[in-house]
Amino acid sequence: MTHRREGAAASTNSAMAGNTRRPRRRRLPALTLALAAAASLPLAGAFQSHRTAITSRPPCAAARPMRPTTRLSEAAAASSAASEWMANEKKLEEEMDGDAAGAEATPAQQPPTAAGTNVDLGDEGEEDLPPVGGRWESLHGNYILRPPPGQQPRALIHFLGGALVGAAPQLTYRYLLERLSSRGYLVVATPYQLSFDHLATCDEVIGRFELVAPDLAKQYGAVPVVGVGHSCGALLHMLITSLFPDTPRAANALISYNNREVSGAVPFFEEVFVPLFSDKDRNGSELMKALIAVGREEFSGKVPSDESLLRLFQSIPVPGIPGLMETIVSPSLVTIPTPVRQSLTNFLTEPAYQALSDVAGTNIPSLLLQSLDVTQQIPKLIDEVEGGARDFVPTPDAMSSAARRAYRCRRTLLLQFSDDALDDSEQLEGYLKEAESVMKMKRPMITIDLRRRVLEGSHLTPLLGPSGGEGWGEALEEALGGVLGKVDGVKGNGGEEDGAERDATKAVRETLGYEQVERVVDELAAWLDEGSL
């Protein structure tokens, strides 16, 4: 399988040879949900709006290839082509006019796996995800929340979380996403591994989403797709909309958009982190990987395997003597005899696992297992620094250029918080207005809905809420609502019981600090309901 960087080199050589035809990202022969609901797909030109029905036909090698939606898809569809786009802006501007709309479609190919990611989707595109429970489902490497039974989804929300926490959205954004699901939205939360290469991350995200799309299309039919992202997730949605036109969106809601250099996002990155992590013998990457592997086995109710224990002890760094532990720690030193292992399993690990699984109706081992999805990104990032990574790819300047020149979502909400020093939504608003001007020059009749709203809160507001999700929130509100209502003198409007209950619920949320999440949900739902998707 060809990696993205190899593809980039090939496309660059092709361009130098005068070949104007460039590679594009793979296309499924069946229409995905992303294509099905796009409000910005073309009919006669690059930006004429229409509503396309979702096909329920699953991907099939014998299916007729789809015609590209725009010529820009050839330049920006693949990660390699996205990089080339940034070096050929003038050509892409001409292609936005649709001058070459008759290009041939590319036959369906297997989705490439981004280099450097720890994702194994297997032969059937499946990936083992930690169990969540409740209304959550996992499908093809995505977490799914369905609307209430019997309701057709108002829209499909494709959610991407922030840096690091985006690896476990079902854990870190659980309350927010469950509240959106209860409002009638179908939620697809795609976990991703943070990388310095944002284009590889986008490819990982799109690949997973395209795997789940046909199954959902069969069940729900034509559903508009709305990209919702927080922090780094907002940045990724911006890049997907700008550089991957094969995956358009009916609308985007970008929360706490952030686009900074590594040195600006991570204090003392060059002074401390680069010298520390550039040395493989002392950066601790292998030790962290070994600890995570042992933790996964323990949190699954198992005694760590001999192989995991051997790797753990051999990865302990000894300053000044690289490879010492690999020399002195042999397999025989860490082998646990079978009778001892069986006794530990029967009398220690399995009973402890069962007890922790039943504490207050929660599954603590499952929560711990899910938290490792966040932790496992750290050694991966250390390895990238050791390999020479010093800034994001594309650079922040290049990403801003992509927003100005190629962003083409018809409806966009920029949501920022009043106490957020990491937010770059105002700068993005200026770039998207430039993109709107470019689009209007070519299609004067096009209408763009771009809004920026400021809510009370901080960069971490979307992460707030009971860790057990909506169910825990309802239990807390029921248990504490009466108490706080009496203490605060809560009364309903005109003494009505329903009004008093609502006020008591709000008092609990404000006291526990997650009322601001409710305002985010209200803002998103109101914005989505205002316009036609």
Summary of the structure (lengths in Angstrom):
residues: 533
radius of gyration: 24.9
end to end distance: 37.3
largest distance: 78.8
contacts: 1754
relative contact order: 0.12
helix: 50%
strand: 9%
